[in-house]
Amino acid sequence: MYQPFHKLRVRFAECEMRQGDVAQAAGMAKSTMTARMKGYQPWTSAEITRVAAVLNIPREQIGEFFFEPSPKSKKGA
């Protein structure tokens, strides 16, 4: 089953943080974080900035974590 934001989920694990921990550290409600991670609602630029700061994601790598291609649009699909 496809899960959006796989690379972001891996980063949570690398930082030894759960999704709820990241949400709290970034000043987000856990329910908001869940909606973003499931792809139900788009991320705001402020949320991306705060989550990237919590996870020490360099500015130039933000796109790799938050703007992945959808499974339908991958090359060769």
N, CA, C and O atoms as a CHARMM CRD file, in Angstrom:
* protein
*
  308
    1    1 MET  N      0.83600  -1.19500   0.00000 PROA 1      0.00000
    2    1 MET  CA     0.00000   0.00000   0.00000 PROA 1      0.00000
    3    1 MET  C      0.87800   1.25600   0.00000 PROA 1      0.00000
    4    1 MET  O      1.83500   1.36700   0.76700 PROA 1      0.00000
    5    2 TYR  N      0.53200   2.17500  -0.86300 PROA 2      0.00000
    6    2 TYR  CA     1.29800   3.41400  -0.97800 PROA 2      0.00000
    7    2 TYR  C      1.04000   4.33700   0.21300 PROA 2      0.00000
    8    2 TYR  O     -0.10400   4.57400   0.60100 PROA 2      0.00000
    9    3 GLN  N      2.12600   4.84800   0.77700 PROA 3      0.00000
   10    3 GLN  CA     2.01200   5.86900   1.82500 PROA 3      0.00000
   11    3 GLN  C      2.76500   7.10100   1.34900 PROA 3      0.00000
   12    3 GLN  O      3.94100   7.02000   0.99500 PROA 3      0.00000
   13    4 PRO  N      2.08200   8.25000   1.34200 PROA 4      0.00000
   14    4 PRO  CA     2.79900   9.46900   0.94400 PROA 4      0.00000
   15    4 PRO  C      3.86600   9.84200   1.95700 PROA 4      0.00000
   16    4 PRO  O      3.82300   9.41700   3.11200 PROA 4      0.00000
   17    5 PHE  N      4.80400  10.62700   1.51700 PROA 5      0.00000
   18    5 PHE  CA     5.85600  11.17900   2.37900 PROA 5      0.00000
   19    5 PHE  C      6.73100  10.10000   3.01800 PROA 5      0.00000
   20    5 PHE  O      7.09500  10.18600   4.19100 PROA 5      0.00000
   21    6 HSD  N      7.05900   9.08700   2.22200 PROA 6      0.00000
   22    6 HSD  CA     7.90800   8.00200   2.74100 PROA 6      0.00000
   23    6 HSD  C      9.23600   8.52700   3.27000 PROA 6      0.00000
   24    6 HSD  O      9.67200   8.14300   4.35500 PROA 6      0.00000
   25    7 LYS  N      9.87500   9.40300   2.50400 PROA 7      0.00000
   26    7 LYS  CA    11.18500   9.91200   2.92200 PROA 7      0.00000
   27    7 LYS  C     11.06600  10.69300   4.23400 PROA 7      0.00000
   28    7 LYS  O     11.97100  10.64500   5.06700 PROA 7      0.00000
   29    8 LEU  N      9.96600  11.40400   4.41700 PROA 8      0.00000
   30    8 LEU  CA     9.74000  12.14300   5.65600 PROA 8      0.00000
   31    8 LEU  C      9.55600  11.16600   6.82200 PROA 8      0.00000
   32    8 LEU  O     10.06000  11.40500   7.91900 PROA 8      0.00000
   33    9 ARG  N      8.84200  10.07700   6.58400 PROA 9      0.00000
   34    9 ARG  CA     8.64700   9.05700   7.62100 PROA 9      0.00000
   35    9 ARG  C      9.98900   8.43700   8.03300 PROA 9      0.00000
   36    9 ARG  O     10.23300   8.18200   9.21300 PROA 9      0.00000
   37   10 VAL  N     10.84300   8.20100   7.04600 PROA 10     0.00000
   38   10 VAL  CA    12.17800   7.66300   7.33400 PROA 10     0.00000
   39   10 VAL  C     12.95200   8.66500   8.19000 PROA 10     0.00000
   40   10 VAL  O     13.66500   8.27900   9.11700 PROA 10     0.00000
   41   11 ARG  N     12.80900   9.94100   7.87900 PROA 11     0.00000
   42   11 ARG  CA    13.51000  10.98000   8.64900 PROA 11     0.00000
   43   11 ARG  C     13.03300  11.00800  10.10800 PROA 11     0.00000
   44   11 ARG  O     13.83500  11.20600  11.02000 PROA 11     0.00000
   45   12 PHE  N     11.73100  10.80900  10.32400 PROA 12     0.00000
   46   12 PHE  CA    11.22300  10.71800  11.70200 PROA 12     0.00000
   47   12 PHE  C     12.00700   9.64300  12.44900 PROA 12     0.00000
   48   12 PHE  O     12.48500   9.87300  13.56000 PROA 12     0.00000
   49   13 ALA  N     12.13600   8.47000  11.83500 PROA 13     0.00000
   50   13 ALA  CA    12.82600   7.34600  12.46600 PROA 13     0.00000
   51   13 ALA  C     14.29800   7.66300  12.70100 PROA 13     0.00000
   52   13 ALA  O     14.84700   7.34600  13.75600 PROA 13     0.00000
   53   14 GLU  N     14.93300   8.28800  11.71300 PROA 14     0.00000
   54   14 GLU  CA    16.34700   8.65300  11.85500 PROA 14     0.00000
   55   14 GLU  C     16.56100   9.58500  13.04400 PROA 14     0.00000
   56   14 GLU  O     17.58400   9.51800  13.72500 PROA 14     0.00000
   57   15 CYS  N     15.58300  10.45200  13.28100 PROA 15     0.00000
   58   15 CYS  CA    15.66100  11.41300  14.39100 PROA 15     0.00000
   59   15 CYS  C     15.08800  10.82400  15.68800 PROA 15     0.00000
   60   15 CYS  O     15.01900  11.50100  16.71400 PROA 15     0.00000
   61   16 GLU  N     14.68000   9.55100  15.62000 PROA 16     0.00000
   62   16 GLU  CA    14.08700   8.85800  16.76600 PROA 16     0.00000
   63   16 GLU  C     12.89500   9.62600  17.32900 PROA 16     0.00000
   64   16 GLU  O     12.75300   9.80200  18.53900 PROA 16     0.00000
   65   17 MET  N     12.04600  10.07400  16.40700 PROA 17     0.00000
   66   17 MET  CA    10.83800  10.80600  16.77500 PROA 17     0.00000
   67   17 MET  C      9.63900  10.14300  16.11800 PROA 17     0.00000
   68   17 MET  O      9.73000   9.60900  15.01200 PROA 17     0.00000
   69   18 ARG  N      8.53000  10.18700  16.81100 PROA 18     0.00000
   70   18 ARG  CA     7.27100   9.71000  16.24400 PROA 18     0.00000
   71   18 ARG  C      6.57000  10.89500  15.58700 PROA 18     0.00000
   72   18 ARG  O      6.92000  12.05100  15.82400 PROA 18     0.00000
   73   19 GLN  N      5.59000  10.59300  14.77300 PROA 19     0.00000
   74   19 GLN  CA     4.83900  11.64800  14.08400 PROA 19     0.00000
   75   19 GLN  C      4.26600  12.65600  15.07700 PROA 19     0.00000
   76   19 GLN  O      4.33100  13.86300  14.84100 PROA 19     0.00000
   77   20 GLY  N      3.71100  12.17200  16.17800 PROA 20     0.00000
   78   20 GLY  CA     3.13900  13.05900  17.19800 PROA 20     0.00000
   79   20 GLY  C      4.18900  13.93100  17.86500 PROA 20     0.00000
   80   20 GLY  O      3.91600  15.08000  18.21400 PROA 20     0.00000
   81   21 ASP  N      5.39600  13.38800  18.04600 PROA 21     0.00000
   82   21 ASP  CA     6.48700  14.16500  18.64400 PROA 21     0.00000
   83   21 ASP  C      6.87700  15.32100  17.73000 PROA 21     0.00000
   84   21 ASP  O      7.09700  16.44400  18.18300 PROA 21     0.00000
   85   22 VAL  N      6.95700  15.02400  16.43600 PROA 22     0.00000
   86   22 VAL  CA     7.31300  16.05300  15.45800 PROA 22     0.00000
   87   22 VAL  C      6.22600  17.12900  15.42400 PROA 22     0.00000
   88   22 VAL  O      6.52700  18.32200  15.38900 PROA 22     0.00000
   89   23 ALA  N      4.96900  16.70300  15.43400 PROA 23     0.00000
   90   23 ALA  CA     3.85900  17.65700  15.42700 PROA 23     0.00000
   91   23 ALA  C      3.95500  18.59500  16.62100 PROA 23     0.00000
   92   23 ALA  O      3.84600  19.81300  16.47400 PROA 23     0.00000
   93   24 GLN  N      4.15900  18.02600  17.80200 PROA 24     0.00000
   94   24 GLN  CA     4.24300  18.84100  19.00900 PROA 24     0.00000
   95   24 GLN  C      5.42400  19.80700  18.94300 PROA 24     0.00000
   96   24 GLN  O      5.28500  20.98500  19.27200 PROA 24     0.00000
   97   25 ALA  N      6.58400  19.30700  18.51700 PROA 25     0.00000
   98   25 ALA  CA     7.78100  20.15100  18.43800 PROA 25     0.00000
   99   25 ALA  C      7.62800  21.26800  17.41000 PROA 25     0.00000
  100   25 ALA  O      8.22700  22.33500  17.54500 PROA 25     0.00000
  101   26 ALA  N      6.81300  21.01100  16.37200 PROA 26     0.00000
  102   26 ALA  CA     6.60100  21.99800  15.31000 PROA 26     0.00000
  103   26 ALA  C      5.39900  22.90300  15.58900 PROA 26     0.00000
  104   26 ALA  O      5.06500  23.76800  14.77900 PROA 26     0.00000
  105   27 GLY  N      4.75500  22.69900  16.73500 PROA 27     0.00000
  106   27 GLY  CA     3.61100  23.53900  17.09300 PROA 27     0.00000
  107   27 GLY  C      2.35500  23.22500  16.30500 PROA 27     0.00000
  108   27 GLY  O      1.53600  24.11000  16.05400 PROA 27     0.00000
  109   28 MET  N      2.20000  21.97400  15.91500 PROA 28     0.00000
  110   28 MET  CA     1.02900  21.54700  15.14200 PROA 28     0.00000
  111   28 MET  C      0.18700  20.59800  15.97500 PROA 28     0.00000
  112   28 MET  O      0.70200  19.89400  16.84300 PROA 28     0.00000
  113   29 ALA  N     -1.11500  20.58400  15.70500 PROA 29     0.00000
  114   29 ALA  CA    -1.97700  19.57800  16.32600 PROA 29     0.00000
  115   29 ALA  C     -1.64400  18.22600  15.70600 PROA 29     0.00000
  116   29 ALA  O     -1.32000  18.14300  14.52200 PROA 29     0.00000
  117   30 LYS  N     -1.72600  17.16900  16.51000 PROA 30     0.00000
  118   30 LYS  CA    -1.45400  15.82900  15.97300 PROA 30     0.00000
  119   30 LYS  C     -2.39800  15.49900  14.83000 PROA 30     0.00000
  120   30 LYS  O     -1.99900  14.86100  13.85600 PROA 30     0.00000
  121   31 SER  N     -3.65000  15.93100  14.94200 PROA 31     0.00000
  122   31 SER  CA    -4.62800  15.64700  13.88600 PROA 31     0.00000
  123   31 SER  C     -4.25000  16.35000  12.57800 PROA 31     0.00000
  124   31 SER  O     -4.46600  15.81100  11.49300 PROA 31     0.00000
  125   32 THR  N     -3.68600  17.55300  12.69000 PROA 32     0.00000
  126   32 THR  CA    -3.23800  18.28000  11.49800 PROA 32     0.00000
  127   32 THR  C     -2.07600  17.54200  10.84900 PROA 32     0.00000
  128   32 THR  O     -2.03600  17.38800   9.62900 PROA 32     0.00000
  129   33 MET  N     -1.14100  17.09100  11.66000 PROA 33     0.00000
  130   33 MET  CA     0.00800  16.34000  11.13700 PROA 33     0.00000
  131   33 MET  C     -0.46800  15.07100  10.43900 PROA 33     0.00000
  132   33 MET  O      0.02800  14.73400   9.36400 PROA 33     0.00000
  133   34 THR  N     -1.41800  14.36900  11.03500 PROA 34     0.00000
  134   34 THR  CA    -1.95100  13.14500  10.42600 PROA 34     0.00000
  135   34 THR  C     -2.57600  13.44500   9.07000 PROA 34     0.00000
  136   34 THR  O     -2.34300  12.71800   8.10400 PROA 34     0.00000
  137   35 ALA  N     -3.37000  14.51400   8.99100 PROA 35     0.00000
  138   35 ALA  CA    -4.01100  14.88900   7.72400 PROA 35     0.00000
  139   35 ALA  C     -2.97500  15.20200   6.65100 PROA 35     0.00000
  140   35 ALA  O     -3.15900  14.83600   5.49000 PROA 35     0.00000
  141   36 ARG  N     -1.89300  15.87300   7.02400 PROA 36     0.00000
  142   36 ARG  CA    -0.82800  16.20100   6.06100 PROA 36     0.00000
  143   36 ARG  C     -0.11600  14.92600   5.60500 PROA 36     0.00000
  144   36 ARG  O      0.11000  14.72200   4.41200 PROA 36     0.00000
  145   37 MET  N      0.23600  14.07300   6.57000 PROA 37     0.00000
  146   37 MET  CA     1.00200  12.87000   6.25500 PROA 37     0.00000
  147   37 MET  C      0.20600  11.86900   5.41700 PROA 37     0.00000
  148   37 MET  O      0.79500  11.08800   4.66800 PROA 37     0.00000
  149   38 LYS  N     -1.10400  11.88200   5.53300 PROA 38     0.00000
  150   38 LYS  CA    -1.93700  10.99000   4.72000 PROA 38     0.00000
  151   38 LYS  C     -2.29000  11.61900   3.37700 PROA 38     0.00000
  152   38 LYS  O     -2.90600  10.97300   2.53000 PROA 38     0.00000
  153   39 GLY  N     -1.90400  12.87200   3.18200 PROA 39     0.00000
  154   39 GLY  CA    -2.17800  13.54300   1.92300 PROA 39     0.00000
  155   39 GLY  C     -3.59500  14.08500   1.81100 PROA 39     0.00000
  156   39 GLY  O     -4.04000  14.43700   0.71800 PROA 39     0.00000
  157   40 TYR  N     -4.31500  14.15700   2.94400 PROA 40     0.00000
  158   40 TYR  CA    -5.69100  14.67200   2.92000 PROA 40     0.00000
  159   40 TYR  C     -5.72200  16.18600   2.78100 PROA 40     0.00000
  160   40 TYR  O     -6.65200  16.74100   2.19600 PROA 40     0.00000
  161   41 GLN  N     -4.71500  16.84800   3.31300 PROA 41     0.00000
  162   41 GLN  CA    -4.64800  18.31200   3.24500 PROA 41     0.00000
  163   41 GLN  C     -3.22900  18.69600   2.85400 PROA 41     0.00000
  164   41 GLN  O     -2.27600  18.02000   3.24300 PROA 41     0.00000
  165   42 PRO  N     -3.07700  19.77000   2.09000 PROA 42     0.00000
  166   42 PRO  CA    -1.72200  20.19400   1.70400 PROA 42     0.00000
  167   42 PRO  C     -0.99000  20.86400   2.86600 PROA 42     0.00000
  168   42 PRO  O     -1.60600  21.45200   3.75400 PROA 42     0.00000
  169   43 TRP  N      0.31900  20.76200   2.83700 PROA 43     0.00000
  170   43 TRP  CA     1.16000  21.43800   3.82200 PROA 43     0.00000
  171   43 TRP  C      1.14500  22.93800   3.55000 PROA 43     0.00000
  172   43 TRP  O      1.06800  23.36200   2.39700 PROA 43     0.00000
  173   44 THR  N      1.21800  23.74000   4.61000 PROA 44     0.00000
  174   44 THR  CA     1.42400  25.18000   4.42600 PROA 44     0.00000
  175   44 THR  C      2.93100  25.42800   4.44600 PROA 44     0.00000
  176   44 THR  O      3.69600  24.60900   4.95500 PROA 44     0.00000
  177   45 SER  N      3.34300  26.54900   3.89300 PROA 45     0.00000
  178   45 SER  CA     4.77700  26.84400   3.88500 PROA 45     0.00000
  179   45 SER  C      5.31600  26.98800   5.31200 PROA 45     0.00000
  180   45 SER  O      6.45100  26.59800   5.58400 PROA 45     0.00000
  181   46 ALA  N      4.51400  27.54400   6.21900 PROA 46     0.00000
  182   46 ALA  CA     4.95300  27.70200   7.61000 PROA 46     0.00000
  183   46 ALA  C      5.14800  26.33300   8.27100 PROA 46     0.00000
  184   46 ALA  O      6.11200  26.13300   9.00900 PROA 46     0.00000
  185   47 GLU  N      4.24500  25.40100   8.01200 PROA 47     0.00000
  186   47 GLU  CA     4.37200  24.05500   8.58500 PROA 47     0.00000
  187   47 GLU  C      5.61800  23.36100   8.04900 PROA 47     0.00000
  188   47 GLU  O      6.36900  22.74100   8.80300 PROA 47     0.00000
  189   48 ILE  N      5.82900  23.46900   6.75100 PROA 48     0.00000
  190   48 ILE  CA     7.01400  22.85200   6.14700 PROA 48     0.00000
  191   48 ILE  C      8.27300  23.41000   6.79100 PROA 48     0.00000
  192   48 ILE  O      9.18400  22.65400   7.12900 PROA 48     0.00000
  193   49 THR  N      8.33200  24.71500   6.96300 PROA 49     0.00000
  194   49 THR  CA     9.49900  25.35700   7.55600 PROA 49     0.00000
  195   49 THR  C      9.73700  24.85300   8.97600 PROA 49     0.00000
  196   49 THR  O     10.86900  24.54800   9.35000 PROA 49     0.00000
  197   50 ARG  N      8.65700  24.76600   9.77000 PROA 50     0.00000
  198   50 ARG  CA     8.80300  24.32400  11.16900 PROA 50     0.00000
  199   50 ARG  C      9.18200  22.85000  11.26900 PROA 50     0.00000
  200   50 ARG  O     10.04300  22.48800  12.07100 PROA 50     0.00000
  201   51 VAL  N      8.55200  22.00100  10.47000 PROA 51     0.00000
  202   51 VAL  CA     8.86800  20.57500  10.50500 PROA 51     0.00000
  203   51 VAL  C     10.30100  20.33900  10.02600 PROA 51     0.00000
  204   51 VAL  O     11.02600  19.53100  10.60700 PROA 51     0.00000
  205   52 ALA  N     10.70400  21.03500   8.97700 PROA 52     0.00000
  206   52 ALA  CA    12.07400  20.90500   8.47800 PROA 52     0.00000
  207   52 ALA  C     13.08400  21.31700   9.55300 PROA 52     0.00000
  208   52 ALA  O     14.13900  20.69700   9.68600 PROA 52     0.00000
  209   53 ALA  N     12.76200  22.35700  10.31200 PROA 53     0.00000
  210   53 ALA  CA    13.65900  22.80100  11.38400 PROA 53     0.00000
  211   53 ALA  C     13.75600  21.74100  12.47800 PROA 53     0.00000
  212   53 ALA  O     14.84800  21.45400  12.97000 PROA 53     0.00000
  213   54 VAL  N     12.62500  21.16300  12.85600 PROA 54     0.00000
  214   54 VAL  CA    12.60100  20.12600  13.90200 PROA 54     0.00000
  215   54 VAL  C     13.44500  18.92400  13.47700 PROA 54     0.00000
  216   54 VAL  O     14.15000  18.33300  14.29500 PROA 54     0.00000
  217   55 LEU  N     13.37100  18.56600  12.19300 PROA 55     0.00000
  218   55 LEU  CA    14.05100  17.37500  11.68400 PROA 55     0.00000
  219   55 LEU  C     15.42200  17.67500  11.08100 PROA 55     0.00000
  220   55 LEU  O     16.05400  16.79000  10.50300 PROA 55     0.00000
  221   56 ASN  N     15.88100  18.91400  11.21300 PROA 56     0.00000
  222   56 ASN  CA    17.17800  19.32400  10.66900 PROA 56     0.00000
  223   56 ASN  C     17.32100  18.99700   9.18500 PROA 56     0.00000
  224   56 ASN  O     18.34700  18.48300   8.73900 PROA 56     0.00000
  225   57 ILE  N     16.27300  19.30600   8.44000 PROA 57     0.00000
  226   57 ILE  CA    16.30800  19.10800   6.98800 PROA 57     0.00000
  227   57 ILE  C     16.84600  20.39000   6.35800 PROA 57     0.00000
  228   57 ILE  O     16.24600  21.45200   6.51800 PROA 57     0.00000
  229   58 PRO  N     17.97100  20.30500   5.64200 PROA 58     0.00000
  230   58 PRO  CA    18.51800  21.50400   5.00900 PROA 58     0.00000
  231   58 PRO  C     17.53700  22.11100   4.01000 PROA 58     0.00000
  232   58 PRO  O     16.80000  21.39700   3.33000 PROA 58     0.00000
  233   59 ARG  N     17.54400  23.41900   3.93700 PROA 59     0.00000
  234   59 ARG  CA    16.62100  24.15400   3.06100 PROA 59     0.00000
  235   59 ARG  C     16.61800  23.60900   1.63200 PROA 59     0.00000
  236   59 ARG  O     15.56000  23.46900   1.01800 PROA 59     0.00000
  237   60 GLU  N     17.80800  23.30200   1.10700 PROA 60     0.00000
  238   60 GLU  CA    17.88800  22.84700  -0.28200 PROA 60     0.00000
  239   60 GLU  C     17.35700  21.42700  -0.47600 PROA 60     0.00000
  240   60 GLU  O     17.21300  20.98400  -1.61600 PROA 60     0.00000
  241   61 GLN  N     17.06200  20.70400   0.60500 PROA 61     0.00000
  242   61 GLN  CA    16.52600  19.34500   0.49400 PROA 61     0.00000
  243   61 GLN  C     15.02900  19.26400   0.81700 PROA 61     0.00000
  244   61 GLN  O     14.44000  18.18600   0.74100 PROA 61     0.00000
  245   62 ILE  N     14.41700  20.38100   1.17100 PROA 62     0.00000
  246   62 ILE  CA    13.00700  20.36900   1.57300 PROA 62     0.00000
  247   62 ILE  C     12.11300  19.73500   0.50500 PROA 62     0.00000
  248   62 ILE  O     11.21300  18.96200   0.83300 PROA 62     0.00000
  249   63 GLY  N     12.35100  20.05200  -0.75300 PROA 63     0.00000
  250   63 GLY  CA    11.52200  19.51600  -1.82800 PROA 63     0.00000
  251   63 GLY  C     11.51700  17.99700  -1.88200 PROA 63     0.00000
  252   63 GLY  O     10.49900  17.39000  -2.21400 PROA 63     0.00000
  253   64 GLU  N     12.64900  17.38100  -1.55700 PROA 64     0.00000
  254   64 GLU  CA    12.75300  15.92100  -1.58300 PROA 64     0.00000
  255   64 GLU  C     11.83700  15.27300  -0.54400 PROA 64     0.00000
  256   64 GLU  O     11.36700  14.15200  -0.74200 PROA 64     0.00000
  257   65 PHE  N     11.58500  15.96900   0.55100 PROA 65     0.00000
  258   65 PHE  CA    10.78600  15.41900   1.64100 PROA 65     0.00000
  259   65 PHE  C      9.30100  15.76100   1.53100 PROA 65     0.00000
  260   65 PHE  O      8.45000  14.95900   1.91600 PROA 65     0.00000
  261   66 PHE  N      8.98700  16.94800   1.00800 PROA 66     0.00000
  262   66 PHE  CA     7.60100  17.43300   1.02700 PROA 66     0.00000
  263   66 PHE  C      6.90800  17.47500  -0.32400 PROA 66     0.00000
  264   66 PHE  O      5.68800  17.63000  -0.37800 PROA 66     0.00000
  265   67 PHE  N      7.65500  17.34100  -1.42200 PROA 67     0.00000
  266   67 PHE  CA     7.05300  17.45700  -2.75100 PROA 67     0.00000
  267   67 PHE  C      7.45900  16.28300  -3.62100 PROA 67     0.00000
  268   67 PHE  O      8.17600  16.43900  -4.60900 PROA 67     0.00000
  269   68 GLU  N      6.99200  15.11200  -3.23900 PROA 68     0.00000
  270   68 GLU  CA     7.32200  13.92000  -4.02000 PROA 68     0.00000
  271   68 GLU  C      6.27700  13.72200  -5.10700 PROA 68     0.00000
  272   68 GLU  O      5.14700  14.19100  -4.97700 PROA 68     0.00000
  273   69 PRO  N      6.64900  13.03000  -6.17800 PROA 69     0.00000
  274   69 PRO  CA     5.65500  12.76800  -7.22300 PROA 69     0.00000
  275   69 PRO  C      4.59400  11.80500  -6.70800 PROA 69     0.00000
  276   69 PRO  O      4.88700  10.94400  -5.87800 PROA 69     0.00000
  277   70 SER  N      3.38000  11.94300  -7.18700 PROA 70     0.00000
  278   70 SER  CA     2.34500  11.00700  -6.78700 PROA 70     0.00000
  279   70 SER  C      2.62900   9.66200  -7.45200 PROA 70     0.00000
  280   70 SER  O      3.32300   9.61700  -8.46800 PROA 70     0.00000
  281   71 PRO  N      2.10700   8.56800  -6.90200 PROA 71     0.00000
  282   71 PRO  CA     2.42600   7.25900  -7.48100 PROA 71     0.00000
  283   71 PRO  C      1.95900   7.11500  -8.91600 PROA 71     0.00000
  284   71 PRO  O      2.53500   6.32900  -9.66800 PROA 71     0.00000
  285   72 LYS  N      0.91900   7.85900  -9.32400 PROA 72     0.00000
  286   72 LYS  CA     0.38300   7.76600 -10.67700 PROA 72     0.00000
  287   72 LYS  C      1.25300   8.49800 -11.69500 PROA 72     0.00000
  288   72 LYS  O      1.21200   8.19400 -12.88700 PROA 72     0.00000
  289   73 SER  N      2.05400   9.48100 -11.21300 PROA 73     0.00000
  290   73 SER  CA     2.81200  10.29400 -12.15800 PROA 73     0.00000
  291   73 SER  C      4.28100   9.91100 -12.26100 PROA 73     0.00000
  292   73 SER  O      5.05200  10.60200 -12.92600 PROA 73     0.00000
  293   74 LYS  N      4.67800   8.82300 -11.61300 PROA 74     0.00000
  294   74 LYS  CA     6.07100   8.40600 -11.69700 PROA 74     0.00000
  295   74 LYS  C      6.38300   7.95100 -13.12400 PROA 74     0.00000
  296   74 LYS  O      5.52000   7.42000 -13.82300 PROA 74     0.00000
  297   75 LYS  N      7.61500   8.16600 -13.53400 PROA 75     0.00000
  298   75 LYS  CA     8.00900   7.81800 -14.88500 PROA 75     0.00000
  299   75 LYS  C      7.82800   6.33300 -15.14100 PROA 75     0.00000
  300   75 LYS  O      8.14700   5.49900 -14.29400 PROA 75     0.00000
  301   76 GLY  N      7.32200   6.02100 -16.30100 PROA 76     0.00000
  302   76 GLY  CA     7.12300   4.63100 -16.68600 PROA 76     0.00000
  303   76 GLY  C      5.80900   4.04500 -16.17400 PROA 76     0.00000
  304   76 GLY  O      5.52400   2.87200 -16.41400 PROA 76     0.00000
  305   77 ALA  N      5.01500   4.83900 -15.47900 PROA 77     0.00000
  306   77 ALA  CA     3.74400   4.31200 -14.93300 PROA 77     0.00000
  307   77 ALA  C      2.63800   4.44000 -15.95100 PROA 77     0.00000
  308   77 ALA  O      1.50100   4.05400 -15.67900 PROA 77     0.00000
